[in-house]
Structure formats: structure tokens, C-alpha cells
Amino acid sequence: MASDREYLDFILEQLSDLPDIAWRAMMGEYILYCRGRVIGGIYDNRLLVKPTKSALAMMPDADRELPYEGAKEMLLVDNVDNRAFLQELAAAVADELPAPRGKQK
């Protein structure tokens, strides 16, 4: 099942105070970026983030879900209505991920 654009818009509004939030549509789903780093995405109208140390500390009881068959497990964010929490989570996950590599020529 593909995700709704309305759900993406809601999540983007929740993250709108953060600089450098971006997204990309991919096969009916949406990949989320913070400061150029892939922090997670919206899959089947679920917000999933990478299981970094800070994400695990902030959501110790979060369910682990597969965004799609064959993918690595990610953490289900069920507190999407809490704008401050969501922004803190996105920034913390981005801080732990490596900087994006330049394009190879």
C-alpha cells in the first residue's frame, strides 16, 4: 500500500522548524532527509526512522518494523503528534549518521 501525500505533508509540517528537511518520493513511499542524511521515511503511512543509539534511547519501547520486504528493520515512531519530540528525534538521528558522500565521477 502506498503512503498518502497528506500524511507526508503532516510530518513535514511537524518538522518544519528544522533546517534542511527534504524528501524524495520512491515507489509510492517517501524517503526523509535531514541535513542531507537519510533519517528514515514514510512507508504505508507509518513514520519509520533508522535505529541509531539516540533514537533507541528516545524510544526504548518502539516497535521494530520493516519498511518493505528485504529491508533492514527501522523504528516505528508512534508519537508523531508531539512536534517538539519529532524535531528532537530527527535532529538526533541525523547527528549520528555519516555525512553524505560526494557523487562519484
N, C-alpha and C positions, 0 to 999 in steps of 0.2 A: 504494500500500500504506500503510495506516495504521500509526502507531507503537504499540508496546506500552506499556501503563501501567507494566510492570515496568522498562523502560528509563528512563522518566521518573523513577520512584522512585529508581533507582540514581543518576542525575545529580543529583537533588535532595539525596540523601544526601551526595554528593561536595561539594556547595555549601552544606551545612547550617551551616557555621561563619560564613558571611557573613550579615549582617543584611539584611532586606528582599529576600529572594529570593521570587519569586512566579511563577506560571504560569497559563496560560489554555488550555483546550482549544479548538481551532479546526479544524474539518473533518477530524477524525481525527489531527491533529498537535497539537503543544504549543508555545506561544509562551513564552519565558522572559524574565523581568523581573529587573532588579537596581536597587534604589533607584528604582523606578517607570519605568525606561527599558527599552525592548525591546533586549536584547543579542543575541538570536538565538532559536533554537528547536530542537525535535527533529522531524525530518522523515524518514520512512522509517527510523526507528531510527538516525538519524545526528544527531550534535550539530553544528549549524552556528551560527557567530557572525558578526556584522557585521564587515566588513573595515576596522576602524579602524587608525590608524597603530600603536598598541601591539599589536594582535592580529597585524598583519603582521610587526612586529619580533619578537614572541614565537614566531611560527610562519612563518618566511620560506619554507619549502618546502611549506606547506599547500596542498592541492588546493582549487581554487575549484569550488563546486558550486551548482546551482540548487535551492532548496528545493522549487519547483514551477514548472510552465511559466508563463512570463511574469514571473517574479520576478527581482530583482537577485541577482547572484552573492554567495555567502557563503563563509566559510572553513570547511572540514571540520576538526573537532577530532578527531584520532585518538589523543590522549594522555589519554583520559578516566579511566584508572585512576590517574593521578597527581593526587591530591586537592589538594595544595598548588598545583600548576601551574594546575589548573582554577579554583581560587578566585582566584588572582592574575589570570588571564586575564579572568574575569567582572568583577572589580572594575576592571581597567584599561579594558575596553571601556565599562563604564558611566560611568567618569570622563570619557571623550571625547565622550559623546553629550549633546545638549542636554537640559535639564530638561523633563519633560513639561508640555505646555500645559494650562491650566485648561480645563474644559468651557465651550463657548460656550452662551449662553442665547438 
